[in-house]
Amino acid sequence: MQTISDVSVDAEVVITSGQFMMRVDMEAPEAKQEDEKAGGTKSNFTSVIREFCDSTTAHGLGRIYFVSYWVRKVFWSLLFIGAVTMLCIQVHALFDKYRRRPLTTLVTVKAETSLEFPAVTFCNFNALKNFTFQKGDTELTQIVQQLQAQNSSKVLGNDTSEEVSETSNTDDTEWSQEDFQDPEELDSRYQSGEEMSVFLAKEDVQILTLLGHQFSDMVMSCTFRGMSCRNYTTWNWTSFWHYKYGNCFVFNGGQVNGVPVDILRSNNPGPSEGLNLEINIDQEEYIGQLTPQAGIRVDISKAGEMPFPLEKGVSLAPGYATMLGLRKACKESCLAYNQFDKCGCVEYRFPAEGLFNICSVTNIKTLKCLSEVQNLYKNNKLNCTQSCPPPCRLEEFKISSSFATWPSQNYEKYYQDIVIENYKKLLITKSGSHRKNVLKLQVFFEDLDVEVVSEQRSYELVNFVSDIGGQLGLWIGFSVLTLAEFLELLILLCHLAVKKCFKRNETSESYRPS
């Protein structure tokens, strides 16, 4: 028999409409203990979640848990799910933006007291001199005669390029129509120029160098910062053979025969502190079929870098003094190897130097193969961007040009006397003006300011985290402290789960027979 002392009493006092009511729940301790054993842990889980929903700063969870009508529960549940969905979409978009690493451009101007002078490359438009026709039966004469015969009769038009048909591993259906040029549809003059370029590319560069315009004949006067620089060796002039322009000469190239040399510097702006050249293009030695225009091609590049006069150069006409003012700004061999690998030859514009076969420009199979390689290169399928990544630091020169007639009408007769006295030659024998053959080039810095164009990431990790915080606050009212609340909830639930496992083990051991 239980006494009143053995019974736990739970009393609840309710005052309603001025009436006093008391509800007394009496439960035996044994029964309460059994309930705690059976469902106490569940009640603890429920109470933890209930307490969390009641106190959390996250929006919507309290409404879902505590509203009494199921319609309102469903309504708030759908709103919360929709908000979480929009949050996920926005965070995914932000992550994509962060992963793309967008850049912003920053332009600053930095004043310098001295700047490295650039490499100046010039080439005559005429690649080969016409004088070899007057030399008799020599090897050089034969080459030029073959060149002229080829231009008139297209003796190379039937070249089948056997190495391509034997070694090419391409499919005729894979070439790109956009990059393919049918030889039969090309302009005859353009086709002749292409065939001559192929012809020259197959010849020995040393022999072709002798055929071209020479430094001593072209450079009549050279001064740098007022000092004479006409001595080819003393001033470290270098030269190379260009497939389009023949002999090209480089001033201040930064290296001689692969050995680095001192780079010249400019301490003051203005024409007198730069490079001044007087050049004789010698039009009387032009080959008409080879060169429809007269003048030189000039490329300005950083000392030590490869010049590209055809792609990046500027053209200068005879009879003018051209001033190129500079402002300094800091900001394809892969294709050739792939051409040789797939087609067995390379285009004439790449320096083969006897190591590679030169592709024919009249063979259809060859052109389709080159077209396929060009299409792969254009679509970045040759991995050339990985093997030749862009430099982290790029130095360029902004060029502004101005022109004036040179020599002037009244100065020309004095200039002729100077030329004869200093160079022992008369430039013009068939025409009446020196302006058909000579030009003046001045290269100098306009100022010593360096325009630094830099790129920096415009969307850093701090921006990414900040935007995520904004999206969390907008859609579900989350903050860092809210995340701490969820972390606390997780820890409490894990603690209860572990505690439940320990209680089960203790219960099973207590009922184990001794």
C-alpha positions as CSV (number, residue, x, y, z in Angstrom):
1,M,0.0,0.0,0.0
2,Q,1.4,3.4,-1.0
3,T,1.3,6.3,1.3
4,I,1.0,9.9,0.3
5,S,4.7,10.4,0.9
6,D,5.5,7.9,-1.8
7,V,3.6,9.8,-4.4
8,S,5.1,12.7,-6.4
9,V,2.7,15.6,-6.7
10,D,2.6,18.0,-9.6
11,A,0.3,20.9,-8.9
12,E,-0.9,23.5,-11.5
13,V,-2.8,26.6,-10.4
14,V,-5.1,28.2,-13.0
15,I,-7.1,31.4,-12.4
16,T,-9.8,31.8,-15.0
17,S,-12.6,34.5,-14.8
18,G,-11.9,35.1,-11.2
19,Q,-12.2,31.5,-10.2
20,F,-9.5,29.6,-8.4
21,M,-8.7,26.1,-9.8
22,M,-6.0,23.6,-8.8
23,R,-5.1,20.5,-10.8
24,V,-3.1,17.9,-8.9
25,D,-1.3,15.2,-10.8
26,M,-0.2,12.4,-8.6
27,E,2.1,9.7,-10.0
28,A,4.0,7.0,-8.4
29,P,7.8,7.3,-8.6
30,E,8.1,3.9,-10.1
31,A,5.7,4.8,-13.0
32,K,7.6,8.1,-13.6
33,Q,10.9,6.3,-13.7
34,E,9.5,3.8,-16.2
35,D,8.3,6.7,-18.4
36,E,11.7,8.3,-18.2
37,K,13.4,5.1,-19.2
38,A,11.0,4.6,-22.1
39,G,10.7,8.1,-23.4
40,G,12.9,10.4,-21.4
41,T,15.6,10.6,-24.1
42,K,13.0,11.4,-26.7
43,S,11.6,14.1,-24.5
44,N,15.1,15.5,-24.1
45,F,15.6,15.7,-27.8
46,T,12.3,17.3,-28.2
47,S,12.9,19.8,-25.5
48,V,16.3,20.8,-27.0
49,I,14.8,21.3,-30.4
50,R,11.9,23.2,-28.9
51,E,14.2,25.4,-27.0
52,F,16.3,26.0,-30.1
53,C,13.3,27.0,-32.2
54,D,12.1,29.3,-29.5
55,S,15.3,31.2,-29.1
56,T,17.1,31.0,-32.5
57,T,17.7,34.2,-34.5
58,A,17.1,32.3,-37.8
59,H,13.9,33.5,-39.4
60,G,10.9,31.1,-39.9
61,L,11.9,28.2,-37.7
62,G,9.9,29.5,-34.7
63,R,6.8,30.0,-36.9
64,I,7.0,26.5,-38.3
65,Y,7.4,24.9,-34.9
66,F,5.0,26.9,-32.7
67,V,2.0,27.8,-34.9
68,S,-1.1,25.8,-34.0
69,Y,-2.8,25.4,-37.3
70,W,-1.3,23.0,-39.9
71,V,-2.1,25.4,-42.8
72,R,0.1,28.0,-41.2
73,K,2.8,25.3,-40.6
74,V,2.7,24.3,-44.3
75,F,2.7,28.0,-45.4
76,W,5.8,28.9,-43.3
77,S,7.5,25.6,-44.3
78,L,7.1,26.4,-48.0
79,L,8.4,29.9,-47.4
80,F,11.4,28.7,-45.6
81,I,12.2,26.0,-48.2
82,G,11.8,28.7,-51.0
83,A,14.1,31.0,-49.1
84,V,16.7,28.3,-48.7
85,T,16.4,27.4,-52.4
86,M,17.0,31.0,-53.4
87,L,19.9,31.2,-51.0
88,C,21.5,28.1,-52.6
89,I,21.1,29.6,-56.1
90,Q,22.6,32.9,-55.2
91,V,25.5,31.3,-53.3
92,H,26.2,29.1,-56.3
93,A,26.3,32.2,-58.6
94,L,28.7,33.9,-56.2
95,F,30.9,30.9,-56.1
96,D,31.1,30.8,-59.9
97,K,32.0,34.4,-59.9
98,Y,34.8,33.9,-57.3
99,R,36.1,30.8,-59.2
100,R,36.4,32.8,-62.5
101,R,38.7,35.3,-60.7
102,P,37.6,38.5,-62.5
103,L,40.2,41.2,-63.0
104,T,40.2,44.9,-62.9
105,T,42.7,47.2,-64.7
106,L,44.6,49.9,-62.7
107,V,46.5,52.6,-64.6
108,T,49.2,54.6,-62.8
109,V,51.9,56.8,-64.1
110,K,55.4,56.6,-62.6
111,A,58.1,59.1,-63.2
112,E,61.6,57.7,-64.0
113,T,65.0,59.4,-64.3
114,S,66.3,57.0,-66.9
115,L,64.7,54.4,-69.2
116,E,66.0,51.4,-71.1
117,F,66.1,52.2,-74.8
118,P,64.1,49.8,-76.9
119,A,65.3,47.5,-79.6
120,V,64.8,49.1,-83.0
121,T,64.5,46.8,-86.0
122,F,64.3,47.9,-89.6
123,C,64.0,46.0,-92.8
124,N,63.9,47.0,-96.5
125,F,60.7,46.2,-98.3
126,N,62.8,44.6,-101.0
127,A,64.1,41.3,-99.9
128,L,66.6,40.6,-102.7
129,K,68.8,43.0,-104.7
130,N,68.7,43.1,-108.4
131,F,72.4,43.3,-108.8
132,T,72.9,39.6,-109.2
133,F,71.7,39.7,-112.8
134,Q,74.8,41.7,-113.6
135,K,77.2,39.2,-112.0
136,G,77.3,36.4,-114.6
137,D,77.0,32.7,-114.1
138,T,77.1,32.4,-110.3
139,E,75.0,30.5,-107.9
140,L,73.4,33.7,-106.6
141,T,72.4,34.6,-110.2
142,Q,70.9,31.2,-110.8
143,I,68.7,31.5,-107.6
144,V,67.4,34.9,-108.6
145,Q,66.7,33.8,-112.2
146,Q,64.8,30.8,-110.8
147,L,62.9,33.1,-108.6
148,Q,61.9,35.3,-111.5
149,A,61.1,32.3,-113.7
150,Q,58.9,30.9,-111.0
151,N,57.0,34.2,-110.7
152,S,56.3,34.4,-114.4
153,S,55.6,30.7,-115.2
154,K,54.7,29.4,-111.8
155,V,57.1,26.4,-112.1
156,L,56.2,25.5,-108.5
157,G,52.5,25.3,-109.2
158,N,52.6,21.5,-109.6
159,D,54.5,20.8,-106.3
160,T,52.7,17.8,-104.7
161,S,54.6,17.9,-101.4
162,E,55.1,14.2,-101.2
163,E,56.1,14.3,-97.5
164,V,52.6,15.5,-96.6
165,S,50.7,12.8,-98.4
166,E,53.0,10.2,-96.8
167,T,53.2,11.4,-93.3
168,S,49.9,13.2,-92.8
169,N,47.7,11.5,-90.3
170,T,44.7,13.8,-90.8
171,D,41.3,13.1,-92.2
172,D,40.1,15.2,-95.2
173,T,36.8,15.8,-93.5
174,E,38.3,17.5,-90.4
175,W,39.7,20.6,-92.0
176,S,38.0,24.0,-91.5
177,Q,36.4,25.7,-94.6
178,E,36.9,29.0,-92.9
179,D,40.7,28.6,-92.7
180,F,41.1,26.7,-96.1
181,Q,42.1,28.7,-99.2
182,D,41.6,27.0,-102.5
183,P,44.6,27.9,-104.7
184,E,42.4,28.1,-107.8
185,E,40.3,30.8,-106.2
186,L,43.2,33.0,-105.1
187,D,44.3,36.2,-106.8
188,S,47.1,35.5,-109.2
189,R,49.4,38.2,-107.7
190,Y,48.7,37.0,-104.2
191,Q,49.4,33.4,-105.3
192,S,52.7,34.4,-106.9
193,G,53.8,36.1,-103.7
194,E,53.0,33.0,-101.7
195,E,54.9,30.8,-104.1
196,M,57.9,33.0,-104.0
197,S,57.9,33.0,-100.2
198,V,57.9,29.2,-100.2
199,F,60.7,29.2,-102.7
200,L,62.8,31.5,-100.5
201,A,62.1,29.5,-97.4
202,K,63.6,26.4,-99.0
203,E,66.9,28.1,-99.8
204,D,70.0,28.4,-97.7
205,V,69.7,31.4,-95.4
206,Q,73.4,32.2,-95.7
207,I,73.1,32.5,-99.5
208,L,69.9,34.6,-99.2
209,T,71.6,36.9,-96.7
210,L,74.2,37.8,-99.4
211,L,71.5,38.5,-101.9
212,G,69.7,41.0,-99.7
213,H,70.5,44.7,-98.8
214,Q,73.6,45.0,-96.7
215,F,74.0,47.2,-93.6
216,S,76.9,49.2,-95.0
217,D,74.9,50.1,-98.0
218,M,71.6,51.0,-96.2
219,V,72.8,52.9,-93.1
220,M,74.3,56.2,-94.3
221,S,74.3,57.9,-90.9
222,C,73.6,56.7,-87.4
223,T,73.7,58.6,-84.1
224,F,72.6,57.7,-80.6
225,R,72.5,60.5,-78.0
226,G,74.8,62.4,-80.4
227,M,77.4,59.7,-80.7
228,S,78.0,57.9,-84.0
229,C,76.6,54.3,-84.1
230,R,77.3,53.4,-87.7
231,N,80.0,50.8,-86.6
232,Y,78.2,47.5,-86.8
233,T,80.4,45.6,-84.4
234,T,81.1,48.3,-81.8
235,W,77.4,49.1,-81.2
236,N,76.3,45.5,-81.2
237,W,74.1,45.6,-84.2
238,T,72.6,42.3,-85.1
239,S,70.7,41.0,-88.1
240,F,68.4,38.2,-89.1
241,W,66.7,36.9,-92.3
242,H,63.0,37.6,-92.5
243,Y,60.9,35.5,-94.9
244,K,59.1,38.6,-96.2
245,Y,61.6,41.5,-96.0
246,G,65.0,39.7,-96.3
247,N,67.8,41.2,-94.2
248,C,66.6,42.9,-91.0
249,F,68.9,44.9,-88.7
250,V,68.5,45.3,-85.0
251,F,69.9,48.2,-82.9
252,N,70.2,47.6,-79.1
253,G,68.9,44.0,-79.4
254,G,70.2,43.0,-75.9
255,Q,72.3,40.1,-77.1
256,V,74.8,39.2,-79.8
257,N,75.1,35.5,-81.0
258,G,73.0,34.5,-78.0
259,V,75.3,36.3,-75.5
260,P,73.6,39.1,-73.4
261,V,75.1,42.5,-73.8
262,D,74.5,45.8,-72.0
263,I,71.3,47.5,-72.9
264,L,71.5,51.2,-73.8
265,R,69.5,53.7,-71.8
266,S,68.0,57.2,-72.4
267,N,68.3,59.8,-69.7
268,N,66.4,62.6,-71.3
269,P,63.4,62.9,-73.6
270,G,63.5,64.4,-77.1
271,P,64.9,63.5,-80.6
272,S,68.5,64.5,-79.7
273,E,68.6,61.9,-76.9
274,G,67.4,59.0,-79.1
275,L,68.4,57.1,-82.3
276,N,68.7,59.0,-85.5
277,L,69.2,57.1,-88.8
278,E,69.6,58.1,-92.4
279,I,68.8,55.1,-94.6
280,N,69.2,54.4,-98.3
281,I,66.6,52.0,-99.6
282,D,68.3,51.8,-103.0
283,Q,65.2,51.5,-105.2
284,E,67.4,50.9,-108.3
285,E,68.1,47.4,-106.9
286,Y,64.4,46.5,-106.3
287,I,63.0,43.5,-108.1
288,G,59.7,44.7,-109.6
289,Q,57.9,41.3,-109.3
290,L,59.0,41.0,-105.7
291,T,58.4,44.4,-104.3
292,P,55.5,46.6,-105.3
293,Q,56.1,49.2,-102.6
294,A,59.2,51.2,-101.5
295,G,60.4,52.0,-98.0
296,I,61.3,50.2,-94.8
297,R,59.5,48.4,-92.0
298,V,60.3,49.4,-88.5
299,D,59.5,47.5,-85.3
300,I,60.0,48.8,-81.8
301,S,60.2,46.2,-79.1
302,K,61.8,45.6,-75.7
303,A,65.5,44.8,-75.8
304,G,66.0,41.0,-75.8
305,E,62.6,40.1,-77.2
306,M,62.0,38.7,-80.7
307,P,60.9,41.5,-83.2
308,F,57.9,41.0,-85.5
309,P,58.3,43.6,-88.2
310,L,55.5,42.3,-90.4
311,E,52.9,41.9,-87.6
312,K,53.8,44.8,-85.3
313,G,55.9,47.1,-87.3
314,V,55.2,50.5,-89.0
315,S,56.0,51.4,-92.6
316,L,58.2,54.4,-93.5
317,A,58.3,55.9,-97.0
318,P,61.3,57.4,-98.7
319,G,61.6,61.2,-99.0
320,Y,60.4,61.8,-95.4
321,A,61.8,62.4,-92.0
322,T,59.8,60.3,-89.6
323,M,59.8,60.9,-85.9
324,L,58.6,58.1,-83.7
325,G,57.9,59.3,-80.2
326,L,57.7,56.6,-77.5
327,R,55.9,56.2,-74.2
328,K,56.7,53.2,-72.2
329,A,53.9,51.0,-70.9
330,C,54.3,47.9,-68.6
331,K,51.5,45.6,-68.8
332,E,54.0,30.7,-82.1
333,S,56.4,28.2,-82.2
334,C,53.8,25.7,-80.7
335,L,51.8,26.0,-83.9
336,A,54.8,25.2,-86.1
337,Y,55.6,22.0,-84.2
338,N,52.0,20.8,-84.5
339,Q,52.0,21.6,-88.2
340,F,55.1,19.4,-88.7
341,D,53.7,16.6,-86.5
342,K,50.4,16.4,-88.4
343,C,51.3,17.5,-91.9
344,G,55.1,16.7,-92.2
345,C,55.9,20.3,-93.0
346,V,55.6,23.9,-91.7
347,E,54.5,27.2,-93.2
348,Y,57.2,29.3,-94.9
349,R,56.7,32.1,-92.2
350,F,58.3,29.9,-89.6
351,P,62.1,29.7,-89.6
352,A,62.8,26.1,-90.7
353,E,66.6,26.5,-91.1
354,G,66.8,23.1,-92.8
355,L,65.2,21.2,-89.9
356,F,61.7,21.1,-91.4
357,N,60.2,20.8,-94.8
358,I,58.3,23.8,-96.2
359,C,54.7,23.3,-97.0
360,S,53.5,23.9,-100.6
361,V,50.9,26.6,-101.1
362,T,49.4,24.8,-104.1
363,N,48.8,21.3,-102.9
364,I,45.2,20.8,-101.8
365,K,45.9,18.0,-99.3
366,T,48.6,20.1,-97.7
367,L,46.4,23.1,-97.4
368,K,43.6,21.1,-95.9
369,C,46.0,19.6,-93.3
370,L,47.3,23.1,-92.4
371,S,43.7,24.3,-92.2
372,E,42.8,21.5,-89.7
373,V,45.8,22.4,-87.5
374,Q,44.9,26.1,-87.7
375,N,41.3,25.3,-86.7
376,L,42.6,23.2,-83.7
377,Y,44.9,26.0,-82.7
378,K,42.1,28.6,-83.0
379,N,39.9,26.5,-80.7
380,N,42.7,26.0,-78.2
381,K,42.9,22.2,-78.7
382,L,46.7,22.1,-79.2
383,N,47.4,23.1,-75.5
384,C,49.5,26.0,-76.8
385,T,48.2,28.2,-74.0
386,Q,49.7,25.8,-71.4
387,S,53.1,25.4,-73.2
388,C,53.3,29.2,-74.0
389,P,51.4,31.1,-71.2
390,P,51.2,34.8,-71.4
391,P,54.0,36.6,-69.4
392,C,53.2,38.0,-65.9
393,R,55.0,41.3,-66.9
394,L,54.8,42.8,-70.3
395,E,56.6,45.9,-71.5
396,E,55.3,47.7,-74.5
397,F,56.0,51.1,-76.2
398,K,53.2,53.4,-77.3
399,I,54.3,55.0,-80.6
400,S,53.2,58.4,-81.9
401,S,54.5,59.3,-85.4
402,S,55.0,62.5,-87.3
403,F,56.3,63.2,-90.8
404,A,58.1,65.8,-92.8
405,T,59.5,66.0,-96.3
406,W,63.2,65.2,-96.3
407,P,65.5,66.4,-97.7
408,S,63.9,69.7,-98.5
409,Q,64.1,71.2,-101.9
410,N,66.8,73.7,-101.2
411,Y,68.7,71.3,-98.8
412,E,68.9,68.5,-101.3
413,K,71.8,69.8,-103.4
414,Y,73.9,70.3,-100.2
415,Y,72.9,66.8,-99.0
416,Q,74.1,65.3,-102.3
417,D,77.5,66.9,-101.7
418,I,77.6,65.4,-98.2
419,V,76.7,62.0,-99.4
420,I,79.4,62.0,-102.1
421,E,82.0,63.3,-99.8
422,N,81.3,60.9,-96.9
423,Y,80.2,57.8,-98.7
424,K,81.9,58.1,-102.1
425,K,78.7,57.2,-104.0
426,L,75.9,58.9,-105.9
427,L,72.6,57.6,-104.7
428,I,70.6,58.4,-107.8
429,T,71.7,57.6,-111.3
430,K,68.5,57.3,-113.2
431,S,66.1,59.6,-111.3
432,G,66.3,63.2,-110.5
433,S,65.7,63.3,-106.7
434,H,67.3,61.8,-103.7
435,R,63.9,61.6,-102.0
436,K,63.2,58.4,-104.0
437,N,65.9,56.6,-102.1
438,V,66.6,58.1,-98.7
439,L,64.7,58.6,-95.6
440,K,65.4,59.7,-92.0
441,L,64.2,58.0,-88.9
442,Q,64.2,59.4,-85.4
443,V,63.3,57.2,-82.4
444,F,63.1,58.9,-79.0
445,F,61.2,59.0,-75.7
446,E,58.6,61.8,-75.5
447,D,59.0,61.8,-71.7
448,L,60.4,59.5,-69.0
449,D,57.1,58.7,-67.5
450,V,56.1,55.0,-67.3
451,E,52.4,54.2,-67.7
452,V,51.9,51.1,-65.5
453,V,48.9,49.1,-66.5
454,S,48.3,46.5,-63.9
455,E,45.7,43.9,-63.4
456,Q,44.4,42.8,-60.0
457,R,41.7,40.5,-58.8
458,S,38.4,42.5,-58.4
459,Y,36.6,39.8,-56.4
460,E,38.7,38.5,-53.5
461,L,37.8,36.0,-50.8
462,V,36.7,38.9,-48.5
463,N,34.2,40.0,-51.1
464,F,32.9,36.4,-51.5
465,V,32.4,36.0,-47.8
466,S,30.7,39.4,-47.5
467,D,28.3,38.6,-50.3
468,I,27.4,35.3,-48.8
469,G,26.7,37.0,-45.5
470,G,24.4,39.4,-47.3
471,Q,22.5,36.6,-49.0
472,L,22.2,34.7,-45.7
473,G,20.8,37.7,-44.0
474,L,18.4,38.5,-46.9
475,W,16.8,35.1,-47.4
476,I,16.9,33.4,-44.0
477,G,18.2,36.0,-41.5
478,F,21.4,34.1,-40.8
479,S,24.5,35.6,-39.2
480,V,27.7,34.2,-37.7
481,L,26.0,34.0,-34.3
482,T,23.1,32.1,-35.9
483,L,25.6,29.6,-37.2
484,A,27.0,29.4,-33.7
485,E,23.5,28.6,-32.5
486,F,23.2,25.7,-35.0
487,L,26.6,24.5,-34.0
488,E,25.4,24.5,-30.3
489,L,22.3,22.5,-31.3
490,L,24.4,20.0,-33.1
491,I,26.7,19.5,-30.1
492,L,23.7,19.1,-27.7
493,L,22.1,16.5,-30.0
494,C,25.3,14.6,-30.3
495,H,25.7,14.7,-26.5
496,L,22.2,13.3,-26.0
497,A,22.8,10.6,-28.5
498,V,26.0,9.5,-26.8
499,K,24.3,9.7,-23.4
500,K,21.5,7.5,-24.7
501,C,24.0,4.9,-25.9
502,F,25.7,4.8,-22.5
503,K,22.3,4.3,-20.8
504,R,21.5,1.4,-23.0
505,N,24.8,-0.3,-22.2
506,E,24.3,0.3,-18.4
507,T,20.7,-1.2,-18.6
508,S,21.8,-4.3,-20.5
509,E,24.6,-4.9,-18.0
510,S,22.2,-4.5,-15.0
511,Y,19.9,-7.2,-16.3
512,R,22.8,-9.6,-17.1
513,P,22.6,-12.7,-14.8
514,S,25.5,-13.0,-12.4
